[in-house]
């Protein structure tokens, strides 16, 4: 299996929002076909979901901005980002929730028999995730939970497994930092930070109901479910203020 190169993204429009350039994918399938093309070739690089919170973090911390810029595929996972991109490009841009993208990507790995190595989450959640994916026909060739002690051993395990797609479920920015280190040693693989997707997949955490998702109010549902997120939501209000006044 030959990995494809980042050159295939040249035809995808992008929008600069603050210090972060975000790809304007028209629909999720376009992004999926960029990651694993119709011939089963795997994109060599990394993907990061971009939302207002990450834009604001990048504005405040040059290291975060540099870390986000390392990923070749930066897609919009936040309605605040999507609306601003649509306005500037005057063309359709789809919001692509990272959790949905990951699950669709796993099914595409099953279709093309692309080997997958899972990293992150608690041991029991990881085991359930692996079992569930194997039932779907996904060729999971290895897994390491998020509490490993030896990163060199993790690297060796991934390399020996022959995996080409490595989802990392450790939360931001830890997962992006790990991906940045691993991809230097595994340049032919595709990496994707997936946050709490394993917890959602196994039913440990519930996503917002479909109606809330259609209304783009997942952020409000999470806030009502976890009031402790109020501090993080302050960044969203600041983002909206900057967007309205054209300062992003």
VOPAGU-2260 file (C-alpha; in pm, 1 decimal, decimal comma):
REM VOPAGU-2260
SITE   aa  ch    i         X         Y         Z
SITE  UNK   A    0       0,0       0,0       0,0
SITE  UNK   A    1     154,3     331,4    -111,0
SITE  UNK   A    2      85,7     646,8      87,5
SITE  UNK   A    3     -27,8     951,2    -104,4
SITE  UNK   A    4     142,5    1286,0     -64,2
SITE  UNK   A    5       8,8    1616,7      75,0
SITE  UNK   A    6      12,6    1757,1    -283,2
SITE  UNK   A    7    -340,5    1622,6    -333,5
SITE  UNK   A    8    -475,6    1896,5    -102,9
SITE  UNK   A    9    -365,4    2173,0    -339,3
SITE  UNK   A   10    -710,0    2195,4    -501,3
SITE  UNK   A   11    -892,2    2242,7    -168,9
SITE  UNK   A   12    -967,3    2605,6     -83,3
SITE  UNK   A   13    -866,5    2735,3     257,7
SITE  UNK   A   14    -943,4    3030,7     481,4
SITE  UNK   A   15    -705,5    3206,8     718,6
SITE  UNK   A   16    -877,8    3255,9    1055,3
SITE  UNK   A   17    -646,6    3427,7    1297,4
SITE  UNK   A   18    -316,0    3235,9    1285,6
SITE  UNK   A   19    -477,7    2914,7    1155,0
SITE  UNK   A   20    -550,9    2822,3     793,5
SITE  UNK   A   21    -855,9    2591,7     766,9
SITE  UNK   A   22    -945,8    2369,6     470,7
SITE  UNK   A   23   -1285,9    2438,6     313,1
SITE  UNK   A   24   -1415,2    2086,1     259,5
SITE  UNK   A   25   -1750,7    2087,1      81,9
SITE  UNK   A   26   -1858,4    1763,3     249,6
SITE  UNK   A   27   -1719,9    1491,9     475,4
SITE  UNK   A   28   -1678,1    1247,1     188,0
SITE  UNK   A   29   -1433,2    1483,9      21,5
SITE  UNK   A   30   -1215,2    1472,6     332,3
SITE  UNK   A   31   -1249,2    1094,0     363,4
SITE  UNK   A   32   -1137,4    1050,5       2,8
SITE  UNK   A   33    -841,7    1275,4      75,0
SITE  UNK   A   34    -736,4    1054,1     366,7
SITE  UNK   A   35    -792,3     722,2     184,1
SITE  UNK   A   36    -838,3     767,0    -188,1
SITE  UNK   A   37   -1043,0     551,0    -423,7
SITE  UNK   A   38    -740,3     327,5    -483,5
SITE  UNK   A   39    -690,3     268,5    -111,1
SITE  UNK   A   40    -381,7     487,5     -84,9
SITE  UNK   A   41    -338,2     652,5     253,9
SITE  UNK   A   42    -260,1    1020,5     301,0
SITE  UNK   A   43      76,2    1065,5     473,4
SITE  UNK   A   44      28,8    1332,8     737,9
SITE  UNK   A   45    -211,1    1441,6    1009,1
SITE  UNK   A   46    -556,7    1591,9    1051,0
SITE  UNK   A   47    -677,7    1829,5    1322,9
SITE  UNK   A   48   -1032,2    1950,1    1388,1
SITE  UNK   A   49   -1046,7    2328,0    1418,7
SITE  UNK   A   50   -1305,0    2506,2    1633,9
SITE  UNK   A   51   -1325,3    2856,4    1785,8
SITE  UNK   A   52   -1157,4    2739,6    2106,1
SITE  UNK   A   53    -848,6    2623,7    1917,1
SITE  UNK   A   54    -841,2    2943,8    1711,4
SITE  UNK   A   55    -839,9    3149,1    2031,8
SITE  UNK   A   56    -574,6    2927,8    2192,1
SITE  UNK   A   57    -357,4    2971,4    1882,4
SITE  UNK   A   58    -397,1    3352,3    1901,5
SITE  UNK   A   59    -273,0    3350,9    2258,9
SITE  UNK   A   60       7,0    3095,6    2227,1
SITE  UNK   A   61     247,9    3084,9    1929,5
SITE  UNK   A   62     342,2    2726,8    2021,5
SITE  UNK   A   63     -19,4    2615,8    1983,1
SITE  UNK   A   64     -40,4    2797,7    1649,6
SITE  UNK   A   65     278,1    2625,0    1529,4
SITE  UNK   A   66     148,8    2286,7    1647,7
SITE  UNK   A   67    -180,4    2327,0    1459,2
SITE  UNK   A   68       2,9    2437,9    1146,6
SITE  UNK   A   69     201,7    2113,1    1142,4
SITE  UNK   A   70    -111,4    1920,7    1038,7
SITE  UNK   A   71    -165,6    1909,6     663,7
SITE  UNK   A   72    -543,1    1864,0     701,8
SITE  UNK   A   73    -719,2    2121,7     918,9
SITE  UNK   A   74   -1095,1    2090,5     891,5
SITE  UNK   A   75   -1379,6    2292,1    1044,4
SITE  UNK   A   76   -1540,3    2131,8    1350,3
SITE  UNK   A   77   -1727,4    2430,1    1491,0
SITE  UNK   A   78   -2016,6    2625,9    1344,1
SITE  UNK   A   79   -1844,6    2955,4    1430,4
SITE  UNK   A   80   -1554,3    2857,4    1204,7
SITE  UNK   A   81   -1783,1    2726,2     928,7
SITE  UNK   A   82   -1998,2    3041,7     910,9
SITE  UNK   A   83   -1694,1    3266,5     884,4
SITE  UNK   A   84   -1546,8    3047,2     610,2
SITE  UNK   A   85   -1872,9    3048,2     412,0
SITE  UNK   A   86   -1890,2    3425,8     433,6
SITE  UNK   A   87   -1534,8    3476,9     311,7
SITE  UNK   A   88   -1541,9    3217,0      35,4
SITE  UNK   A   89   -1905,8    3261,4     -67,3
SITE  UNK   A   90   -1924,9    2886,9    -124,5
SITE  UNK   A   91   -2047,6    2579,1      67,7
SITE  UNK   A   92   -1833,5    2460,9     358,2
SITE  UNK   A   93   -1949,7    2172,4     574,5
SITE  UNK   A   94   -1896,0    2139,5     945,3
SITE  UNK   A   95   -1727,5    1802,8    1003,7
SITE  UNK   A   96   -1756,2    1678,3    1364,3
SITE  UNK   A   97   -1437,4    1494,4    1454,9
SITE  UNK   A   98   -1622,3    1205,5    1618,7
SITE  UNK   A   99   -1833,0    1141,8    1307,7
SITE  UNK   A  100   -1531,2    1172,7    1080,7
SITE  UNK   A  101   -1337,9     918,3    1286,8
SITE  UNK   A  102   -1618,6     662,3    1279,9
SITE  UNK   A  103   -1663,8     708,8     903,0
SITE  UNK   A  104   -1288,3     677,4     854,9
SITE  UNK   A  105   -1285,4     349,7    1047,9
SITE  UNK   A  106   -1552,6     210,2     815,4
SITE  UNK   A  107   -1346,1     324,5     517,6
SITE  UNK   A  108   -1045,8     142,2     667,5
SITE  UNK   A  109   -1266,0    -167,3     685,0
SITE  UNK   A  110   -1367,1    -128,3     320,0
SITE  UNK   A  111   -1007,1     -92,7     200,3
SITE  UNK   A  112    -852,9    -312,3     471,9
SITE  UNK   A  113    -620,5     -37,4     588,6
SITE  UNK   A  114    -451,8    -143,6     916,6
SITE  UNK   A  115    -533,0      71,0    1221,6
SITE  UNK   A  116    -349,4     119,6    1551,6
SITE  UNK   A  117    -548,8     278,0    1836,0
SITE  UNK   A  118    -385,0     503,9    2094,8
SITE  UNK   A  119    -545,8     659,1    2401,7
SITE  UNK   A  120    -835,4     641,6    2648,4
SITE  UNK   A  121    -861,9     419,0    2955,8
SITE  UNK   A  122    -771,6      52,5    2918,2
SITE  UNK   A  123   -1131,2     -70,3    2947,1
SITE  UNK   A  124   -1261,6     188,7    2699,5
SITE  UNK   A  125    -980,9     105,7    2457,1
SITE  UNK   A  126   -1059,0    -267,7    2478,8
SITE  UNK   A  127   -1428,1    -202,5    2407,3
SITE  UNK   A  128   -1338,9      26,4    2117,3
SITE  UNK   A  129   -1107,8    -232,6    1965,5
SITE  UNK   A  130   -1368,4    -507,7    2001,3
SITE  UNK   A  131   -1640,9    -290,3    1846,6
SITE  UNK   A  132   -1424,3    -193,9    1549,7
SITE  UNK   A  133   -1318,8    -553,4    1488,0
SITE  UNK   A  134   -1686,6    -648,3    1474,7
SITE  UNK   A  135   -1727,9    -388,1    1200,0
SITE  UNK   A  136   -1446,3    -544,4    1002,3
SITE  UNK   A  137   -1184,8    -279,4    1082,3
SITE  UNK   A  138    -834,8    -434,6    1075,7
SITE  UNK   A  139    -715,7    -314,3    1417,4
SITE  UNK   A  140    -356,9    -439,4    1438,9
SITE  UNK   A  141    -271,3    -296,2    1779,2
SITE  UNK   A  142    -376,7     -69,5    2063,6
SITE  UNK   A  143    -216,1     116,3    2355,2
SITE  UNK   A  144    -411,2     306,1    2619,0
SITE  UNK   A  145    -341,0     666,5    2715,2
SITE  UNK   A  146    -151,0     572,0    3031,1
SITE  UNK   A  147     153,1     411,8    2868,7
SITE  UNK   A  148     491,8     474,7    3031,1
SITE  UNK   A  149     735,4     414,5    2745,9
SITE  UNK   A  150     686,1     622,9    2432,0
SITE  UNK   A  151     968,6     445,8    2251,7
SITE  UNK   A  152     792,3     114,8    2309,2
SITE  UNK   A  153     472,2     265,7    2171,3
SITE  UNK   A  154     660,1     380,7    1862,1
SITE  UNK   A  155     813,7      36,5    1816,1
SITE  UNK   A  156     476,4    -135,4    1855,4
SITE  UNK   A  157     313,3      86,6    1592,8
SITE  UNK   A  158     600,0      36,0    1349,7
SITE  UNK   A  159     600,7    -342,6    1394,1
SITE  UNK   A  160     221,5    -361,4    1359,4
SITE  UNK   A  161     231,5    -225,0    1004,2
SITE  UNK   A  162     -47,5      23,8    1083,6
SITE  UNK   A  163    -115,7     304,4     836,1
SITE  UNK   A  164    -389,3     493,7    1025,0
SITE  UNK   A  165    -334,0     593,8    1388,2
SITE  UNK   A  166    -619,4     766,6    1576,9
SITE  UNK   A  167    -502,2     924,9    1903,2
SITE  UNK   A  168    -765,4     980,0    2173,7
SITE  UNK   A  169    -592,5    1178,5    2447,0
SITE  UNK   A  170    -752,5    1522,5    2438,0
SITE  UNK   A  171    -599,5    1845,3    2313,3
SITE  UNK   A  172    -317,7    1951,2    2317,7
SITE  UNK   A  173    -163,4    1626,5    2446,7
SITE  UNK   A  174    -276,2    1420,9    2147,9
SITE  UNK   A  175    -143,1    1675,8    1898,5
SITE  UNK   A  176     189,8    1688,9    2080,4
SITE  UNK   A  177     221,7    1310,7    2068,0
SITE  UNK   A  178     123,4    1301,6    1701,1
SITE  UNK   A  179     388,5    1560,3    1620,3
SITE  UNK   A  180     655,1    1339,5    1780,0
SITE  UNK   A  181     534,5    1009,3    1633,8
SITE  UNK   A  182     496,5    1127,8    1277,4
SITE  UNK   A  183     862,8    1228,5    1265,0
SITE  UNK   A  184     943,9     858,1    1301,0
SITE  UNK   A  185     646,2     727,7    1099,1
SITE  UNK   A  186     627,6     963,1     799,0
SITE  UNK   A  187     415,7     728,0     584,1
SITE  UNK   A  188     126,2     702,9     831,6
SITE  UNK   A  189    -188,5     907,6     880,0
SITE  UNK   A  190    -256,7    1047,0    1228,6
SITE  UNK   A  191    -578,0    1193,0    1362,0
SITE  UNK   A  192    -650,3    1341,8    1704,5
SITE  UNK   A  193    -994,6    1217,3    1809,2
SITE  UNK   A  194   -1040,5    1348,4    2163,7
SITE  UNK   A  195   -1319,7    1163,5    2342,7
SITE  UNK   A  196   -1439,5     969,1    2037,0
SITE  UNK   A  197   -1360,2     630,5    2193,6
SITE  UNK   A  198   -1580,3     721,2    2493,0
SITE  UNK   A  199   -1865,0     818,9    2260,6
SITE  UNK   A  200   -1820,1     506,5    2047,3
SITE  UNK   A  201   -1846,4     279,9    2352,6
SITE  UNK   A  202   -2135,9     467,3    2509,8
SITE  UNK   A  203   -1932,1     601,3    2802,4
SITE  UNK   A  204   -2023,4     956,7    2697,4
SITE  UNK   A  205   -2340,9    1060,5    2518,6
SITE  UNK   A  206   -2336,5    1302,0    2226,2
SITE  UNK   A  207   -2591,0    1579,3    2204,8
SITE  UNK   A  208   -2933,9    1466,5    2073,6
SITE  UNK   A  209   -2981,2    1488,0    1695,9
SITE  UNK   A  210   -3196,8    1801,9    1716,4
SITE  UNK   A  211   -2927,8    1990,1    1910,0
SITE  UNK   A  212   -2672,8    1879,5    1648,1
SITE  UNK   A  213   -2890,6    1996,2    1357,6
SITE  UNK   A  214   -2930,5    2334,3    1527,0
SITE  UNK   A  215   -2552,7    2353,2    1584,4
SITE  UNK   A  216   -2608,0    2375,9    1961,2
SITE  UNK   A  217   -2383,6    2091,2    2073,0
SITE  UNK   A  218   -2169,1    2343,4    2257,6
SITE  UNK   A  219   -2471,7    2454,4    2462,0
SITE  UNK   A  220   -2570,9    2094,0    2535,6
SITE  UNK   A  221   -2219,8    2020,1    2662,7
SITE  UNK   A  222   -2225,1    2334,4    2873,6
SITE  UNK   A  223   -2559,8    2242,4    3031,8
SITE  UNK   A  224   -2435,1    1887,8    3091,0
SITE  UNK   A  225   -2098,4    2006,5    3226,8
SITE  UNK   A  226   -2128,4    2354,2    3385,1
SITE  UNK   A  227   -1756,1    2336,0    3461,9
SITE  UNK   A  228   -1698,2    2414,8    3091,8
SITE  UNK   A  229   -1817,9    2774,5    3144,4
SITE  UNK   A  230   -1460,6    2905,1    3145,6
SITE  UNK   A  231   -1389,0    2743,1    2810,2
SITE  UNK   A  232   -1708,3    2885,4    2661,5
SITE  UNK   A  233   -1582,3    3233,7    2742,3
SITE  UNK   A  234   -1338,5    3186,7    2454,7
SITE  UNK   A  235   -1633,7    3124,5    2222,8
SITE  UNK   A  236   -1790,9    3458,9    2314,1
SITE  UNK   A  237   -1459,4    3635,8    2257,6
SITE  UNK   A  238   -1426,7    3459,0    1921,1
SITE  UNK   A  239   -1774,8    3572,8    1815,8
SITE  UNK   A  240   -1697,1    3932,0    1913,0
SITE  UNK   A  241   -1376,9    3930,3    1706,5
SITE  UNK   A  242   -1554,5    3767,1    1410,5
SITE  UNK   A  243   -1836,2    4021,2    1413,2
SITE  UNK   A  244   -1590,2    4309,8    1409,0
SITE  UNK   A  245   -1370,8    4153,0    1139,7
SITE  UNK   A  246   -1069,0    4105,6    1361,7
SITE  UNK   A  247    -997,6    3741,6    1283,2
